[in-house]
C-alpha cells in the first residue's frame, strides 16, 4: 500500500482534528491517523477558553460546543479564616477579558470536543484512520525538492496495529505531528524539549458530587491548611477535583518515582475531603475518571523541520492543567497553521509563509509556560495564615489570576510583526490592535438593518477579509469610492494580481466587506459601488439595531476616522494583519507581495 | 381497518403540525392525516411573528427556524412626493413591541416551517398519514359518553386517496379540524363563518429581484399614484411582492368573478413595476410562486362541538395576509389547545378546561379580523397627494401600523379572566400582567452565575411552572421558606393534591423555580429549602451576569416586593395564570381546584 497526500497528520487529538477539519474544509487532500482504536471517551482535558470558542465559531462549530458543554462564569476563592477554618474569601468573574464574545469557559470532555471536529470532517469526506502508528519517517535532503511546495519530500511508513505486519507507505507534501506529549514525531526528528519538571504532584478525579459546598458549580480555588484543591464544574451534574498530593501519597519509597498504584479515586477524594473540611462531600455512586500527574513546563526547541514536517499541540509544549490551557493551546496551534498550508498548497502563497507558524506559536508557548510556572507555584503554595506569614495571600493569588486573564482566555494573544502582521499604519485605528484577533463588534447590515457580529462575517475559510471602513456616503465620498473601485479593478492592484475576483469564491484569496457610518433610517446601500458590494449582505452600517440594544459605536471604539477611508485586513485566522488608509494602498500591495504569488490568469482576465 | 386514538387531527398545515407535535411530545396517542400527497414546498404563508418565535423556542424549535429563515427588522414607507414621484417617506422598526425577545419577523416558507414540526414529530414516533381525507364524521349524542373524557365518542371514516375505495374508521376521543379555510370539518358540522368579503383584489409573486430599489431587503409599504404594493424579503435573495390589482386586471367581464387565468406572474410584476416607478425591477430568471386573492375577514361562530371536536387555524378565521398573521394565528390556536387536551387525557384536568380554548381563541380571532379590516382598508386606499386630499396619509398609515404592533407581533395578546386566568392578586406584581405571556427576562442561576432567560426555563412541556420570588435570604426569610415548604409538603396542599412530586417528571403537573434577590458574589443557593430547590439549576438570582451586560432588575421591573414571598403561576403555554402572596396560598389552591383533578395516589404517598 502506497499513497500520496498533501498533508499527513499524525494524531487525532484536539490539535490533529482541528488541523484535519480546517484543511479538509479548504479542499486539501489530507490523511489523519491515530494510534487509539477508538477516540477518547472520558476524562483528560476539558476546558475551552473564550478565544477558542470564538475560533470554533469561525468554523461553524461553536453552537454544538455550547449546547453540549457546561459553562463556567464565576470563580470562588476559599482560604482559612482567622480561626483557621476554611471559608469563602470572595468570588470574581472566571474570565477577566472584557472584549471576550463568550465571557466564560466551556467545560466539555476531550472526547466530545474531538467528536465535533470528527463529525465536521466527515461532512468533508474525511475520517480518522486507526489504530495506526508511524514506524518511520524520512525527509528528503534534496534542496530542489524541498523548495518545490508541490513535491512529496516526506515518506512515512505506517503500522496498522489491528493487523500485525500490515504496513503502508505515505508520500506526503507536508506532515503535522499532533501526537501528544510523548510525540513520536518529535522524538524521531530529535527535537528537544526545553524546560523542567516541578516537584508538585496533583491528582484529578471526576464525580457527581453530593455536597453542601456552595460553590460546587463555580470554579473554586481552595487553599486550606490541609493543602490546595481546585473544583471545576462539568457537563450535567459532574464535578472535577484537582487535588494537591504529598510525596508520601504517591511516591514509591524505594524508587522515588510516582506510582499510580498507590493511589485510587477513593483515596483522592479522601484527600479532597480533608482540604474541604468543614464542607462535606458524600461518597459518590461511581467514579468517572481519575489520574495523577507531576507538573512540568517545557517547550520544543523548534516546531518544524524545513517547513515540511511540523509538530503541534502537546508535542511541542507541556504545562500544568491549572490555567485551563490544555486543548486550547493545541487547537490554536493548528488553527494558525492550517490556512497557511492551504494557501501554499493552492499555489497562492509562498512556502516561506509557513515560517510564521513557528515564529508565532513558539513565542506563545514560551509565554504560556512562563505564566503557568508562576500560577502553578502560587496555586501549590501554602495559604497565608496567622501561623504562616510567608504563605500565599488571597490578594496575591487573585492579582495573578486576574492579571493572567487576558492570557488564559486567549483573548490577549498578540502576534508580533512579521510578513503577515504589519503595524505600519496602526495609527489609522489605534484601538484595533494589529496582531490581535478582530474583536466581536455588532454592526447592522445596511440593506436590512439586521444585527450581525463582524466575527460571523470573517469565518475561517482561508480568505483574507478586506474591511473597507468608508464613513458617511456623502456625494464626495461616493466619488472617492468610485475612484478607489477603479484603482482596485486595475490589473496592477493587489486585488486583481492575487486573485480577486476572477477565481471561484471557494478558491478566492479575498472577501470584501464595506462598513458605512450613518443612520439606518436614511442610508442606502445601493450607493456603494459594485466592486465594494459583491452581495447586498456585505455592506454593513455602524449603527444600533432597531431595538437600540445591539451595535453602534465601532468607528469611535476602534479610533477610525469616518472622514477618511480605512482598509483593515483580517488574516484568515481572524487576526488583524494590516491597516491602511486609502492613500497607502501601495503598502497593502507590498504586504501581500511579501508572501502571495501573483495569479497570471487573474491579471489577464482582469 | 379500524383504530382507536386519543386525538385525530385532520390537516397537516401549521395548526395541525403544531397540535400533533405538542401532543406527541406529551405522550398522547395521535393520528394526523392530510389530503396532500406531499407537504407544500413553496409559496403560501411565510411570516413568523415575534411571539410565535418565542412559542417555537418553548418547544425547542426556534433555533432551526432562525437558521433557515430570513429576518425582517425594518419597515420602509414610500409615498408620492410633492411632485407625485414615488419616494421614501421614512423607515421604522418592523416590530414595535418593546418586550419582544426576538424583535423581528422571520420569513420562511410554509413548507419549511411545517417540516420543522414534522421532523420533531418524527422524533416522537409520529408521521403524517397522506393523502387522506375524511369522508364522514359522527359525534355520539350519548351524554354519559360525552362527559367521560376517556370515551371514544367520535367516529371518523377516512378515504385513502392513493387507493380508490380504501377506507378506514377511526374512533377518536377528540378530533381537531385543522383543514384550512375551506374546512371540511367545519362545513360538515354546520359551523357558520361570520364576516364579509371586501372588494380588494391582490396578487402575490415571489422572485429573486435585481433592482435599484434601496429597500428591497426591508418590508416596504408602497402607496403610489399607480396603486399599492408591499415588498417582503425572503430566504436567500428572494423577495415577495404583494400587488394591488384592479377589477379589470382579473375579473371575468361576463361572470364578474375572479379569473386567475387572466393573470400571470409576468403581468403581476408589470403592475408592480408601474407602482414602483421610477425604481426598476429587471425581468427575473424565473418566477417562484404566485397567486391572486380577495381579502375576506371571517370568524367561525363556534370553535368546538361539545369539546370533543375542535376547529383551529384557517378553519375558524380567515383574513388578509397584510398583517402577516397567517401561520401565526393558526399555530397559536393549537398551542393553546394542546396542553389542555394532554392534561385532560392524563386525567389531571377536568374536561371543562377545554372550554377555555374557544373562550380565549375566538376572542383573539375576532380582534384579529377587526384589526385586519382597518389595516387592509388603509393599505388598499389611495395615498394622500396634492390632488387627493381624502387619500391615506403617511402619518395615518404609520399610526395604524405602530398601534397594531403589539397585536400583530403577538406579544400583546391578553387572555381574559377565566378558570385558568385569575387576576385577583395582580397588585403583587403590577407589571407582570396576568393573562399575558411571561416576558423574556434574564436571571443568573444562583449556583453558577450563568445567565438564563426565564422563557427557557418554562418550556411548553404541559406543566404549570411555579415561580417563587423569595427575595433576600435573610435568616428570617430562610425560616419563612422552611415554614412555606412544610405547608407545601402537607397532603392538603395543592402541590401534593394535584400531583407533585410523587409522579414522574414527564407526567408531573408542576415545576418549581425559586428566584432570589441579592448579590451573585455573596448568595448561597444551598440555603434554599430542598422542596423549593428540586435541582441546583432551578434556583435563580435577580442580578446581572459577570459581564454586567445581561440580567438584573426583575423585581423592580415586575413590581414585586423582595421583602415578601410572591408566587407566580405560569400556565403550560407560557401565559401568566395567577399571582399570589405566600399568605394567600388558599387562593392558589382554589385556582387549581377549579380545573384540576386531585391525584389519590399522590395524597397517599405524600
Contacts between the chains, C-beta under 8 A, distances in Angstrom:
chain1	res1	chain2	res2	distance
A	71	B	448	7.2
A	71	B	450	5.0
A	72	B	448	7.2
A	73	B	444	7.7
A	73	B	448	6.3
A	73	B	449	4.3
A	73	B	450	5.3
A	73	B	451	7.8
A	73	B	545	6.5
A	73	B	546	5.0
A	74	B	448	6.4
A	74	B	449	4.0
A	74	B	520	6.9
A	74	B	546	6.1
A	90	B	521	6.8
A	91	B	520	7.2
A	91	B	521	4.5
A	91	B	522	7.7
A	92	B	521	7.9
A	93	B	546	3.6
A	93	B	547	7.5
A	94	B	546	7.2
A	95	B	546	7.3
A	103	B	545	7.7
A	103	B	546	6.4
A	103	B	547	4.5
A	104	B	450	7.4
A	104	B	546	7.6
A	212	B	526	5.7
A	214	B	524	4.0
A	214	B	525	6.7
A	214	B	526	4.6
A	216	B	447	7.5
A	217	B	445	7.7
A	217	B	447	4.0
A	217	B	448	3.8
A	217	B	536	6.1
A	218	B	447	7.7
A	218	B	448	5.8
A	218	B	449	7.0
A	233	B	448	6.4
A	237	B	536	7.7
A	444	B	73	7.7
A	445	B	217	7.7
A	447	B	216	7.6
A	447	B	217	4.0
A	447	B	218	7.7
A	448	B	71	7.2
A	448	B	72	7.2
A	448	B	73	6.3
A	448	B	74	6.4
A	448	B	217	3.8
A	448	B	218	5.8
A	448	B	233	6.3
A	449	B	73	4.3
A	449	B	74	4.0
A	449	B	218	7.0
A	450	B	71	5.0
A	450	B	73	5.3
A	450	B	104	7.3
A	451	B	73	7.8
A	520	B	74	6.9
A	520	B	91	7.2
A	521	B	90	6.8
A	521	B	91	4.6
A	521	B	92	8.0
A	522	B	91	7.7
A	524	B	214	4.0
A	525	B	214	6.7
A	526	B	212	5.7
A	526	B	213	8.0
A	526	B	214	4.6
A	536	B	217	6.1
A	536	B	237	7.7
A	545	B	73	6.5
A	545	B	103	7.7
A	546	B	73	5.0
A	546	B	74	6.1
A	546	B	93	3.6
A	546	B	94	7.2
A	546	B	95	7.2
A	546	B	103	6.3
A	546	B	104	7.6
A	547	B	93	7.5
A	547	B	103	4.5
